[in-house]
């Protein structure tokens, strides 16, 4: 029995940055630090930050006026930022820069008179934030059926944007329909699906061709982790999403010649390794690591936050960890 773990996997640059922002805020301001929505969609990350003094809320009215508040990596609509101002919250923005890019695209194209077709999952927090930038001209396109039905005032002035964590293959199918229906459809110079989603899905495709079973380590609320499972299944490989080692079942591996394991972009590496160890205990298999491709992306922390930490001489461990990540990415490049 062979157990193949694949890279890239686990934390992306946006998740690394968001977690470091929360930890740095706790060093600077002390507990509690409030967060609008889960900072990232992973139960282990959330539980660990809560143990350090973070408090997660879904409604800003739950936060006392004037409190330190971190916005999640998924982004928020302008209306929420206005509400935060009214409550005089000390806002620290942990929105992933790639999500911010999509927000800016929505603002730009709405100002230029475009109708915006936003491909994504209805109800996902990232979609709520992006749609909030230009709600009057934005329509959500959830699937191929909606792509066939959507109508716009001017078919020659339409742009398509997307959620950053979607299946590349699903988006490609939807795009084919939209391009057929709107021949002059505009797309941003760079695709909106983030590098980490793209890379992890590409790695899973390589993995799925080599194994009988794929385990994706991640939370059920994680869009990118769910998409990884779906990608593996499209290759005809049995795939399971597991939150940790206790969720792994022995009977999944009956008659399996090889098992593949990866993790979503918000899954801690130590949780991934716990799952690998559990599978190894069950199967007595040999572990082999497969590097499908390298990642070279790193996002800097907010300069004001770093400046404050240095002035107060706190959070040196967080700053050092972030610098180590940066140097590792630079060496990889």
Phi, psi and omega in degrees: 000130178247137176247116183252118173261145188238147172238147002284155178204171172068203189311131170267176182296324180293322178289314176308312182296315182297316180295316179297325178297315180296314181296321179293320178298322178293322177296318185285313190257344185078169179279150359271153166244127183268151177228131173280110181072166176299133183302321169217162184271075174208125186295325181294316178298314181298314181298320181291321178289324176298322179295337179268353177119008177278145177233123182261134179226158176257344182234126180299338178294343177281350183263128177300142180306140176083000185283156174288127186224129179255132176274138187293165181296343185279349180087161181223158177284159179303328181299326179287324177296322177295319178298321179296323177295317180300321180276001180055040178286145174274093190274132171240123188266115178255017179303132177301134179304331179286329173289318177303321179301319179293320176302314181295325176297318179298317179297313182300309186289329177294322178292333180271007174085020180273151162275139183250124171258116185253110181276122182178183182267124181299130179091349178289139186299327178296322180292323178298320179293314182292316180297330181293344180287328182209063187298331184290336185240008184251134174236136179276132176245108188274325185206186183295324180296318178291327177297327179286334187260336189300140179236149180226156181298318182230103183299344180268358181226073183227137175236147177246130174239169181212160170298147187281347189245026183277166171291127179301319182292319179297316181296320180299321180293318179294319180298322178301317180294313182296321179292326176292319183282328181233084185303334180263021182304133179263138173234147179299155180305323177247139177298153184276338179295129190287160183302321184292319177298313180300312183295317182291324177291321177297319180294322180293325177297318176297316182295316185298333179285346186252351189228168177266331183223139175241131171254129174251119180272118182175167180277152180296338180278353183276116179297314184293327178291319177297322179293326178297318177299316180296320179299316179298319181294328178297337178271008179079015180261132177296130184225145180226142174260122182234139181276340181184182185298330182291345182270352182283135182244135183301320186290349176295336190257006178300125179069006178284133177271331179209147181238132177253142180225131174221184179211155180288170187287354177242017182264125178297144182297326182293327177291319175303313182295326176298320178294316178302315180298320180295317178295321179295320177298320183288323190252345186060027183279163177266134183267132176229134181263134180242121177260103182287324177194167181259150174248142186227025186257138177212138179246132180289153174287157177303126185303320181297323180292317179296317180300315181296318180299318180292321179297321181272355179056049178229163175070025182298327180294322179292315180297321179294318179299319181294322179293322177298317177300316181298314182295323179296318179294320180295321178294323180295327181283000000 
